[in-house]
């Protein structure tokens, strides 16, 4: 059962009147319909009579515990969306709540904006999951995009392009940064085409020396060069009736470009050391992370070959420009590697997702996949928390830069962001304290002269991991 389209209904379970009053004002201003239960048994009774889109439940109640309410809610509705809150939060309590099926765990005192964002993320996730189910059903009925994941407008546009160009013989150029999934797009075009039962042959043009490239593409005859002890078919001949995908096409040298041009134009070529032409029926899809127009202007890429390859261009956006897909992608890789490693890690906490959203992913989807693979391998719970996110490499690079920074008060006259500077200082000191205590948070808090609860709250607020 999914949340209502108009006004999500939230049940607040807390035995403190002041907290219920605060949440009534806070959530009411956000347009939510809010109901209240002053104890656990009251909450269980209400859950059995009414469907709530989300439960916001304290751990310590006057009668039964919040975990008892959580279990009852899950028994009534396995898809129940529950956020636990507590002034007595511990890592053990958080893990226990997550293991019992809570969406997230928020310690008191909480930041109002942070709580509102957590609630919004939870409700958005339920909507996204529902939309994903609908999208998956649509994809199953109309197309098979294999491992491509994404529901953003830019990806939907690409899906439409794939359908349009798949039935043609037109040459396609796929452009985009490294790690954006260009090969997956090429394979999707092949699988949607009339050639889907025929070979899909991939050649990384940047991974083969120039002296071997011609032989890889067109094959060679026995004795054509030292080491050619027998005839060998090239990839163009192997792919006959199918599709050739030329990745990193911008890495081809000018001599190879000349020979490729004839093959692209006429679908005819000679093997190295051969005298007779070989004709093939192939579709050519190429990809590059370079701007080939600039390479043409610089004289590094033939203009005539560029226009032959770039009949239709498909631009794949970087991950930072389609952050709305990040949660779906993260869950996809989480499911994939949990299954491969035999673990039962089911989801990511909203804090972990927030941490990912703050990172630009220069390595794009490939970097996200590697990150999730490492995180699943390192995780000791059934949920990915910020602590188990393997962003340590990026964190170390960042923190080293901050530790060496010298703050110049003269910068003020040119304009500065005090919030950013203070956040950088706070992060640096928290990280240094954790380094000094080898990750022991209680001792780190003592080094900084703050309470353990305040220390933990600051870590969560800044979405840091160790």
C-alpha positions in Angstrom: 0.0 0.0 0.0 1.5 3.3 -1.0 1.1 6.8 0.4 -1.7 9.1 -0.6 -1.1 11.5 -3.4 -2.3 14.6 -1.6 -1.6 14.8 2.1 0.6 12.1 3.7 -0.7 11.0 7.1 1.9 10.7 9.9 1.4 9.1 13.3 3.6 10.6 16.1 4.2 8.3 19.0 5.7 10.1 22.0 4.9 10.2 25.7 6.1 13.8 26.1 3.4 16.4 25.6 6.0 19.1 24.7 7.4 16.9 21.9 4.0 16.1 20.5 3.2 19.8 20.5 6.5 20.7 18.8 5.9 18.0 16.1 2.3 19.1 15.6 3.5 22.6 14.6 6.6 21.4 12.7 4.8 18.8 10.6 1.6 20.8 10.2 3.5 23.6 8.6 4.9 21.1 6.0 1.3 20.2 5.0 1.2 16.8 6.6 -1.9 15.3 8.3 -0.7 14.4 11.9 -2.2 12.1 14.5 -0.8 11.4 17.9 -0.4 8.5 20.4 0.8 9.2 23.9 1.9 5.6 24.5 2.8 2.4 22.7 -0.5 0.5 23.2 -2.5 3.4 22.0 -0.3 3.5 18.9 -0.7 -0.2 18.2 -4.5 0.2 18.5 -4.5 3.1 16.0 -2.3 1.3 13.6 -4.8 -1.6 13.4 -7.6 0.8 12.5 -5.9 3.4 10.3 -3.3 3.3 7.5 -0.5 5.8 8.1 2.0 6.8 5.5 4.7 7.2 8.1 5.3 6.6 11.9 7.5 8.8 13.9 8.1 6.8 17.1 10.1 7.4 20.3 12.1 4.4 21.6 11.2 5.0 25.3 7.4 5.1 26.0 5.4 4.9 29.1 4.3 1.3 28.7 5.7 -0.8 25.9 8.8 0.2 23.9 9.0 1.9 20.6 10.6 -1.3 19.2 7.4 -3.2 20.2 5.4 -0.6 18.3 7.7 -1.0 15.3 7.2 -4.8 15.4 3.5 -4.5 15.6 3.4 -2.0 12.7 5.5 -4.3 10.6 3.2 -7.2 11.4 0.2 -5.2 10.4 1.9 -3.8 7.2 5.4 -5.1 6.2 5.9 -2.0 4.1 5.2 0.4 7.0 7.6 3.4 7.0 8.9 4.0 10.5 11.5 6.6 11.8 12.6 6.0 15.4 13.7 8.9 17.6 15.3 8.8 21.0 17.2 11.0 23.5 19.0 7.9 24.6 20.4 6.8 21.3 23.1 4.3 21.0 24.7 2.6 18.0 23.3 -0.7 19.3 19.7 0.7 19.5 20.0 2.2 16.0 21.2 -1.1 14.6 18.4 -3.0 16.4 15.8 -0.6 15.1 17.2 -0.9 11.5 17.3 -4.7 11.9 13.6 -4.7 12.9 12.8 -2.7 9.7 12.9 1.0 10.7 13.6 3.3 7.8 16.0 5.5 9.9 17.0 6.4 13.5 17.1 10.1 14.6 18.7 11.1 17.9 17.2 13.8 20.2 17.8 16.7 20.3 17.3 16.8 16.5 17.7 19.6 14.1 14.2 20.6 12.8 15.3 21.0 9.2 17.2 17.7 9.3 14.2 15.8 10.7 11.9 17.4 8.0 14.4 16.3 5.3 14.6 12.8 6.7 10.8 12.5 6.7 10.7 13.9 3.1 13.4 11.4 2.0 11.4 8.6 3.5 8.1 9.6 1.8 9.9 10.3 -1.5 11.6 6.9 -1.4 8.2 5.2 -1.1 7.0 7.2 -4.1 10.2 6.4 -6.1 9.9 2.7 -5.3 6.3 2.8 -6.5 7.4 4.6 -9.7 10.2 2.2 -10.1 7.9 -0.8 -10.0 5.7 0.9 -12.7 8.8 1.7 -14.7 10.1 -1.8 -14.4 6.7 -3.1 -15.6 6.8 -0.7 -18.6 10.3 -1.7 -19.5 9.5 -5.4 -19.3 6.6 -4.9 -21.6 8.3 -2.6 -24.1 12.1 -2.9 -24.0 15.0 -4.6 -22.3 17.6 -2.1 -21.1 19.6 -4.7 -19.3 21.6 -3.1 -16.5 20.7 0.5 -17.2 19.1 2.1 -14.1 17.6 5.5 -14.0 14.3 7.3 -14.0 15.4 10.9 -14.4 14.1 13.0 -17.4 17.5 12.8 -19.1 17.6 9.0 -18.9 14.0 8.7 -20.1 15.0 10.8 -23.1 17.9 8.4 -23.8 15.5 5.4 -23.5 13.3 7.1 -26.1 16.3 7.7 -28.4 17.3 4.0 -28.0 13.9 2.9 -29.2 13.9 5.3 -32.1 17.4 4.5 -33.4 17.5 0.8 -32.7 15.5 -0.3 -35.7 17.7 1.7 -38.1 21.2 1.0 -39.5 22.4 4.5 -38.7 25.8 4.9 -37.1 25.6 6.2 -33.5 28.1 8.2 -31.5 27.6 8.0 -27.7 29.3 10.8 -25.8 29.9 11.3 -22.1 32.4 11.3 -19.3 34.2 8.1 -18.3 32.0 5.8 -16.1 28.6 7.1 -17.3 27.6 3.8 -18.9 28.1 4.4 -22.6 28.7 0.7 -23.3 25.4 -0.1 -21.6 23.6 2.3 -24.0 25.3 0.7 -27.0 24.3 -2.8 -25.9 20.7 -1.6 -25.3 20.6 -0.3 -28.9 21.9 -3.7 -30.1 19.4 -5.7 -28.0 16.5 -3.6 -29.3 17.6 -3.9 -33.0 16.9 -6.6 -35.5 20.5 -7.7 -35.0 19.9 -8.7 -31.4 20.5 -12.4 -32.1 23.8 -11.6 -33.8 27.2 -10.7 -32.3 27.8 -7.6 -30.3 31.6 -7.0 -30.5 33.4 -4.5 -28.3 36.8 -2.9 -29.0 38.5 -0.5 -26.6 40.4 1.7 -29.1 42.5 3.2 -26.2 43.7 -0.2 -25.0 45.4 -1.6 -28.0 48.8 -0.4 -29.5 48.6 1.2 -33.0 50.7 -1.6 -34.5 48.0 -4.1 -33.5 44.9 -2.0 -34.1 44.5 -2.7 -37.8 44.9 -6.5 -37.2 42.3 -6.3 -34.4 39.8 -4.5 -36.6 40.3 -6.3 -40.0 42.3 -9.4 -39.2 45.4 -10.6 -40.9 46.8 -13.3 -43.2 49.4 -15.9 -42.2 52.9 -14.4 -42.6 51.7 -10.8 -42.8 54.1 -9.9 -40.0 56.4 -11.5 -37.5 54.2 -13.7 -35.2 51.4 -14.1 -37.7 51.5 -17.9 -37.8 48.0 -18.3 -39.1 45.1 -16.4 -40.6 43.0 -14.5 -38.0 39.6 -12.9 -38.4 39.2 -9.3 -37.3 36.4 -8.0 -35.2 34.6 -6.5 -38.2 34.4 -10.0 -39.8 33.5 -11.6 -36.5 30.6 -9.2 -36.0 29.1 -9.8 -39.5 25.3 -9.3 -39.4 25.8 -7.8 -35.9 27.1 -4.7 -34.1 30.6 -3.3 -33.6 31.0 -1.0 -30.6 34.2 1.1 -30.8 34.8 2.5 -27.4 37.2 5.5 -26.9 37.1 6.1 -30.6 39.0 9.4 -30.1 42.2 7.5 -29.3 42.6 6.1 -32.8 45.7 7.4 -34.6 45.4 9.1 -38.0 46.7 6.1 -40.1 44.1 3.8 -38.5 41.4 6.4 -39.0 42.1 6.4 -42.8 41.5 2.7 -43.0 38.5 2.8 -40.7 36.9 5.4 -42.9 36.7 3.1 -45.9 35.3 0.3 -43.8 32.6 2.6 -42.3 31.7 4.1 -45.7 31.6 0.9 -47.8 31.6 -1.9 -45.2 34.5 -3.3 -47.1 38.1 -3.9 -45.9 41.3 -5.9 -46.5 42.9 -8.0 -43.8 46.5 -7.1 -43.1 48.6 -8.9 -45.7 45.5 -9.7 -47.7 44.7 -8.9 -51.4 41.0 -9.5 -51.5 38.2 -7.3 -50.1 35.9 -8.7 -47.5 32.4 -7.3 -47.3 30.4 -7.3 -44.1 27.0 -6.2 -42.9 27.6 -4.5 -39.6 26.2 -1.6 -37.6 28.8 0.7 -36.0 28.3 2.4 -32.7 31.2 4.4 -31.3 31.8 6.2 -28.0 34.1 8.8 -26.6 34.7 10.9 -23.5 36.4 13.6 -25.7 34.8 16.4 -27.6 35.6 15.1 -31.1 34.7 18.5 -32.6 37.7 19.9 -30.8 39.8 17.0 -31.9 38.8 17.7 -35.5 39.7 21.4 -35.1 43.1 20.4 -33.6 43.8 18.0 -36.5 43.8 14.9 -34.3 40.6 13.4 -35.8 39.5 13.2 -39.4 36.5 15.4 -40.2 35.0 13.0 -42.8 35.3 10.1 -40.3 33.7 12.2 -37.6 30.6 12.9 -39.7 30.4 9.3 -40.8 30.3 8.1 -37.1 28.3 11.0 -35.7 25.1 10.6 -37.7 23.1 10.5 -34.5 24.6 11.5 -31.1 23.4 10.3 -27.8 24.8 12.3 -24.9 25.0 10.5 -21.6 24.8 12.9 -18.6 27.3 12.6 -15.7 25.9 11.3 -12.4 26.2 14.8 -10.8 23.6 16.0 -13.3 21.1 13.2 -12.6 21.3 13.0 -8.8 17.6 12.0 -8.7 18.8 8.6 -10.0 21.4 8.2 -7.3 19.1 6.4 -4.8 17.9 3.9 -7.4 21.4 3.3 -8.6 22.7 2.8 -5.1 19.9 0.4 -4.3 20.6 -1.5 -7.5 24.2 -2.0 -6.7 23.4 -2.7 -3.1 21.1 -5.6 -4.1 23.6 -6.8 -6.7 26.6 -7.1 -4.4 24.6 -8.2 -1.3 23.5 -11.2 -3.4 26.9 -11.9 -4.8 28.5 -11.8 -1.4 25.8 -13.8 0.4 24.8 -10.9 2.7 21.4 -9.7 3.6 21.9 -5.9 3.4 18.6 -4.5 2.4 18.9 -0.7 2.2 20.8 2.5 2.9 20.0 4.9 5.7 18.9 8.4 4.7 22.1 9.8 6.3 24.2 7.6 4.0 22.1 8.7 1.0 22.6 12.4 2.0 26.4 11.8 2.2 26.3 10.4 -1.3 24.3 13.3 -2.6 26.9 15.7 -1.3 29.6 14.0 -3.3 30.1 14.9 -7.0 31.3 11.4 -8.2 33.9 12.4 -10.7 34.1 8.7 -11.7 30.3 8.7 -12.3 28.2 5.5 -12.1 31.3 3.3 -12.2 32.7 5.0 -9.1 29.3 4.6 -7.3 29.3 0.9 -8.2 32.8 0.4 -6.8 31.9 2.4 -3.7 28.8 0.2 -3.0 30.8 -3.0 -3.7 33.4 -2.0 -1.0 30.7 -0.8 1.4 28.8 -4.1 1.2 32.0 -6.0 1.7 32.9 -3.9 4.8 29.4 -3.6 6.3 28.6 -5.7 9.5 24.9 -4.8 9.6 21.9 -5.3 7.3 21.8 -1.6 6.4 24.4 0.8 4.9 25.1 3.5 7.5 27.5 6.4 7.0 30.0 4.6 9.1 30.1 1.7 6.6 30.3 3.8 3.5 33.7 3.4 2.0 34.3 7.0 1.3 37.5 7.0 3.3 39.8 7.7 0.3 38.0 10.8 -0.6 37.6 11.9 3.0 41.4 11.5 3.6 42.1 13.6 0.6 39.7 16.3 1.8 40.8 16.3 5.4 44.5 16.6 4.5 43.7 19.7 2.6 41.8 21.2 5.5 44.4 20.3 8.1 47.0 22.2 6.2 44.8 25.2 5.5 45.7 28.6 7.0 42.8 30.9 7.4 43.6 34.4 6.2 41.4 37.1 7.8 42.3 39.4 4.9 40.1 37.2 2.7 37.1 38.8 4.4 37.4 42.0 2.3 36.8 39.9 -0.8 33.8 38.1 0.6 33.8 34.7 2.3 31.2 32.1 3.4 31.5 31.9 7.2 29.2 28.9 7.3 31.5 27.0 5.0 34.6 27.9 6.9 33.1 27.0 10.3 31.9 23.7 8.8 35.3 22.9 7.5 36.9 23.6 10.9 34.3 21.5 12.7 34.8 18.6 10.4 38.6 18.8 10.6 38.5 18.7 14.5 36.0 15.9 14.6 38.0 13.8 12.2 41.3 14.6 14.0 39.8 13.6 17.4 38.6 10.3 15.9 42.1 9.7 14.4 43.7 10.4 17.8 41.4 7.9 19.6 41.4 5.3 16.9 37.7 5.8 16.2 36.5 5.7 19.9 33.8 8.3 19.9 33.5 8.7 23.7 37.2 9.5 24.1 37.1 11.8 21.0 34.2 13.7 22.6 36.3 14.1 25.8 39.3 15.4 23.8 37.0 18.1 22.4 35.4 19.0 25.7 31.8 18.1 24.6 29.4 15.4 25.6 29.2 12.1 23.8 25.6 12.9 22.7 26.7 16.3 21.3 29.7 14.6 19.5 27.4 12.0 17.9 24.9 14.6 16.9 27.6 16.7 15.2 28.8 13.6 13.3 25.4 12.8 12.1 24.6 16.5 11.2 27.7 16.7 9.1 27.1 13.2 7.7 30.7 12.1 8.4 32.0 8.6 8.3 35.0 6.9 9.8 
